Every structure is written in structure tokens, then in C-alpha cells.
């Protein structure tokens, strides 16, 4: 049995919707849709109607390609107006055997102990250090023996008004939110490998209008930050410096964008207010304008990472992703600003993914694919998600009773698909229970049979 996952990355420059199928063989991309973002500025919903229209357009395109219908979505949440706090929890273990119940209890205790402002709501509760009795730095306490379990967690919260506006925009697009994921968290899921996580790494997602930072140490995110600057700022700088319309500046950035001076050639650009006439501009000026903006952005990000207190623990260095990473020379400039730390330009990880469209292989789609990976279970070993539910690495993700396997003729299918991400304990199958309730005699016979089996074992 397979499940269908729909991820929607709500960015400031584009809305990207991806539909994927998850089964025992891995993940298969079924369809994708991309729409120009409207009603979203610097990661925040500013016009619910326009944002909803863009979301619906992207999802409809994805559905047409996939040939399937699915209305529960995992959506990204911008790092704008987020706050993060650390908290601590401790519980006793009655039977000295630590299971999922005990891990859930200790995380709920840490969640309860957190001092969160009333205007903020928790998005992720991410444990980064377990302690069993006197043993600290336990990676995974499941199955261990102990009388006392402690945990330290990193809690990411978001302004309630921003969260509610996001929910309204998605609901207006006739969709139901299954989960909400911080975009830098989704990006880190898509691009990081296990060695980088273990050594400590900073993921910097340089997008169209925002830059998001997530520091990953061991099993969890330890720090996240947001900067309302992206590649659109380069376009605006070029427009002002070259006295040319925004559209022309955007073409210059795409065609000639570089942090290295490769040529002193002259190009012709239309003038603002008089596009019928053109004027000549040196590519040296173009390079200087781009360099100044990118250098300033990276310097601010460098200071943020320094202020986090984790800069000396980043053995895995810096991982850059997002659309701005297409600028030639970005890696060299980043290496210089971060004092020769290892720097990698990252694209989404394609391991275990089938049918990856060429369009989705670019770094600008890291968050979008990270949402799909999150829905498929590729998240931190333990966490409490936006629904206040415990997620863990070995949980069983099963389709709900009205979910169907993919039809052979996907184009003609109108069936809806749902995914149940609740943690299940395998104690009963609701479909079997309903079947037994219909015929008491079958139920009695089944009970007798089950009692005999349990006595044997």
C-alpha cells in the first residue's frame, strides 16, 4: 500500500506544489506545479485572496501532471516572525524500560515548561539531548533501561497572526493543512547528509526575498534565524543603479549575474520612463552592484551565526542552497567571509527518489522537496510537530481507510487520497473492528481463536 504526499512551498517569488507517492520502494515524484507568488512579501501573507489564488494555481497544475487528486497538504512556514527558545523536561520511568510513551511524556514536559509569549504558537519541539539517569548525550533512549529520563529541546515558535493568515490562505484554496514545517528545516532535510549533521553545519537558504538560517548539530536544529533579503534585492539594486526597469534588471541578473569580473563589455538597457530609448552600461558596474549586495547579505548572516554561539562547532561548515546560489563566484566569496570554513553549494538529495523532474533538481526547490521528504518520514529522530503530535523515525505512516493505491490509468482517476501521520501502536485495525461489529457470531469466534493463540505464546 502506498500513500500520497502533497507539499506546497509558499515563497515570496514562487509557489511550488509537488505531489509524490511513498511506498516501500521509496519516493516517486508524480507531478509538480509552479506559480508566480502573489500576496506574499518577505515570507509573510499580505493578501489572502491573491496568495490563495497562487496556491490554487500551482496545485491544480501539479494535479494535472500527476493525474490524481489530494487535498491535505504539508506547507512551508517562513522564518519571519519566528522565535526560538530552549526548554527542559524530566520524568520518572516506572518500569525502568524507556519506550515511546516515556519519550512522549518527557517531551510534553519540556513543552509545558517552556516560556512562550501569548502571541506566539509552537511550530516544532525538537529534542537535542537526552539523559538517562546520569548518562548524558544519549542519541536515542528508546529501549534503554533507566529510572529517570531527561531531555533538552529547541522549540520553534511563530507569531499567531502570521500562522493564522497562512492557514486562511490555504483554506481559501480549498485545501486542508496536514502539517506546517519551517522552511529552513525543510531545506536542511533535503540537502544535508548524516556526516554534516554529526559534525555540525549551518544551512543557509538564499531565496528570492528572504534568507533563512538553520544550524544543525547532531540530531536536531539548535538555532534558526531569518533575514528579509534575497535575490530580488539584487534586482532592485540593479534597477536603481542602472536606471532601467525591473524586468530589464532581472534579465541582466540572470544573463550576466556574477561575483567575478569576467568582461568589460558594454550592454544596452532600456531607460526608466522611456523604454523606447536605451543607454549603454558596462558589465563591470553590474558585477560591482551584485557583489556589494551579496557581500552585505553574507556579512549579516555571518554575524548571526557568530551571535548564535555555535560558530566554533560547525565542523561540517556552511551549506548554501536556494536560487541565489546560481550566482557565479558565490562559494568563493562565502569561504572568504566565513574565514575559510568548508562551503558547499547544495541541491536536493535525489537518493531514494524516482521520477525527479529536471526542473526540481535546482537549489531553489530544496524547501519544496524537503516538505515531501518530511511527509515521507525523513525528519529528526523525534519531534513534536505543528499538530502537537509526536513524530519519530520508526513510526508507521499508513494511508487512512479512504486512501487507495495509485490507479493504472492515473489520468482518468478522480479518487481522493489521504495520509494518516498519527503514531499507531498496531493494537487494532479499525476496519476489522467494524467488520466484526456487523456480525456478533464472527466476533465471538474470533475472540475464542485469539485467546487460544495468546495462551500458546
Phi, psi and omega in degrees: 000137181245162177237157179250137180236133176241118178246137180231115176267114182262094182259176181276341180248333180211153171250125181239124177246133179231132174250129182225159177246130179246125174217191183296335181280341181136213183245134177236123178284124182260326182191159179213148177222138182232132179227150175294134183283131175228147180076015178228126178228126179051041175085000184244139175290120179248343177214106187296319182296313180293318179298317180298321180295319179293319179299314181297320181297314180296318182290321178297321177296318179296320180295321179296320179290317184285332183073026180216163185240131182205127190244003175257126190236152168257121185244155178271151177237128180295153176285355177295138178060032171257151174228147180234141178224156173257148180217175187217142177219152178213138177220157172274150179252104188302314184259012178064011179240116186274119178238190180299324180300315181292322178294320177296318181297316184290326177289324175295325177293317177297321177298317181294325183282347184290142179263095185250129176301150185298330184276004179244152179233143183287136179252315178219138169244108189244113179284137178238353178204115173262152176222125178250116187052244181259005180268116180262172177058043176277124180289315183215109183278356184301127178086355181281162180256131179183163180259347185216131180238128179236156179211145170248135186230152172254119184252123178259123180242160182224149179300128185301320182297319178295319180295317181294322178294322176297315180297320179295319180296319179291318180296323179294340176272014178064040180235157176245130181282124175271322179197157178236131185232133175301133187297324178291330175293315178298318179298318180295325177298322185283331191245340186275151171252169186296324180297318180296319178298317182293320182282337185099124186210149175250123177263124179242112180261107182265099185262198183287317182234355181221159171232129184240140184239137173220124176261123184249120176234121179066241186265001190208164169286134179249344183201142174216149182210169187219142176226125183279050180224137178208197184292339175297330178294327175297316179300315179297319179298317179296320180299316181288317183290327184260359179054050182226154181300159182303316182299320179291321178296323178296319179295321178298317180298317182289317185280326187235006184298120180199152174261004178242136179280101183264343186199151173255021182298159179252136176238154178262133180229145175291153181265148177295131178083349180211066188291350176288337178254154179233162176223160184268140180224138178279140177295340176297320178294318178302312180298318181295320179295313180297315182300316183298315181292316181293319179298316179299317180299314181292327178294320177295317179296319178300319179293322178298316179294323177296317180293337180294335183085003183252004187301323182283354181255010183268071179294334178275354175080214185245133175244119180259137174213177184102166186298328182293342181291352177286350178294128178295134177089001182295320182297317181295318179294319179297318178300318180293317182291326181264026173055051174064026171291154176299134181230132179230134172272121190246138169251163180301141179290126181263004182296128178075014181243127180251147175074026180293117178294145179304324180300324185278355183279352181284157181296339180288352180251018180298315181296317181302312180288330176300325177296320177295315180297322178298314179296336179271000176100009180269066179237188180299157185307323177218148172191157167257123188273190184293344177267008181065028179252144177287126172249142178212160194296333182253016181294158179265117177260109186243149173291147177286174188297335180261015177269145183236156172290161182295134178287158178295321179257084186297329185295334185260004184274133175247011184290146174270151179235141176227159178231132179255110182261016177292148176287123182251150181251005175064018182282338181198156177251115182301329179293320178293319180300317179297319180299318182290323180297334182289334183224099183301327181296320177296320181298315180297317179296321179296318180298317179298317179298316181296321179297320179294320179296314182294330177292325180291327184248000000 
